[in-house]
Amino acid sequence: MFLRNTSVRREFSVTRFIMRQVRWL
């Protein structure tokens, strides 16, 4: 469960980073 939560959190962070990049573009 902890690993799963970390995975989701990591994926969310990556998605947020991509959205930020697209926004800059």
LUMVEXFI-185250 format. One line per 10 residues: their letters; for each residue x, y, z of C-alpha. Coordinates in Angstrom, 2 decimals. Last residue first. Example, Ala and Ser with C-alpha at 12.3 -4.5 7.8 and 13.67 -1.06 7.14 Angstrom:
sa = 13.67,-1.06,7.14 | 12.30,-4.50,7.80
END
This chain:
lwrvqrmifr = 5.47,26.37,-24.18 | 5.46,27.39,-20.54 | 2.08,25.72,-20.08 | 3.36,22.61,-21.76 | 6.28,22.49,-19.32 | 3.96,22.94,-16.33 | 1.66,20.23,-17.59 | 4.66,17.92,-17.91 | 5.78,18.69,-14.34 | 2.27,18.08,-13.00
tvsferrvst = 2.13,14.77,-14.78 | 5.51,13.79,-13.34 | 4.39,14.74,-9.82 | 1.15,12.77,-10.24 | 3.15,9.74,-11.36 | 5.39,10.04,-8.30 | 2.41,10.35,-5.95 | 0.76,7.37,-7.55 | 3.93,5.33,-7.15 | 4.35,6.46,-3.55
nrlfm = 0.78,5.41,-2.74 | 1.40,2.00,-4.32 | 4.62,1.57,-2.38 | 2.81,2.40,0.86 | 0.00,0.00,0.00
END
